[in-house]
Amino acid sequence: PGAIGVLPKPREKLKPAYLEQLPKKLQVAGRRWITFVDFLAYDVLDQQRMFVPDCPELQGNLARFLQRFEVSGDRERPLWCPHPHP
């Protein structure tokens, strides 16, 4: 796998190499907001968090980044769906 993103199948076979390069890819975590693609970044990081729930790179500033999106009132709406992707 090259860039941050959804892993193709078979995921478990690719997971070790992906996790090895992951810390370097997530070193942009020094700022409160990353760029204009914050919503896309949130989606990718949330997918990563579901794939590896205890990912140490998703702690600290990146955890706060994710939380800033999650504290919005969207989760309290009746039609809220956490992961609408198939």
Buried (B, 14 or more C-beta within 10 A) or exposed (E): BEEBEEBEEEEEEEBEEBBEEBEEBBEEBEEEEBEEEBEEBBBBBBBBBEBBEEBEBBEEBBBEBBEEBEEEEEEEEEEEEEEEEE
